[in-house]
Amino acid sequence: MAGSPYPARPARAGDRLLVSGDRTQGRLAVLVRELAAGAEVPPRRHTDDDVVYVVLEGEVAVAGADGEQVVGASAVLHVPPGTSHRYRALTDSVVLVLVAPAGAEHLLLHEDRLAAEDPGLLLALAQEHRVALLPGLLP
């Protein structure tokens, strides 16, 4: 997809669901994102979700309302509901993502494939899971 902010694999090396909301009665989901240097998770806003990012390996630039900050391994970042944000890997990185309440993990696991194959379905899934995809996300 020309102009897509979603890099082709292997820039996003992989996403793995560790704990599904189905196992927590919808209270929490946990996944791991493996990002190659330069991979970016485009701008978004989780309307109702608290999101916590734990950088397990590498260095990540996280941008939000307060500008951009660079964080490394062991950094923990909380993104409250309604906060616009994005992040990109400055080095090969592994990021643990916790989402509460659960639900958005279904979008997070499939967003790069859907952006390339079915942007309309991506937008519908984002709306269903209370995630606003911000301007410039899709061509």
Protein Blocks (a to p, Z undefined) as FASTA:
>chain_A
ZZiabdcdfkbnbacdfbdfklnnomaccddddddehiacdddddfkbccddddfbdcdd
dddfkopadddehiacdddehiacddddfbdcddddddddehjlmmmmmmmmmmmmomml
mmmmmmmnopacdehkaZZ
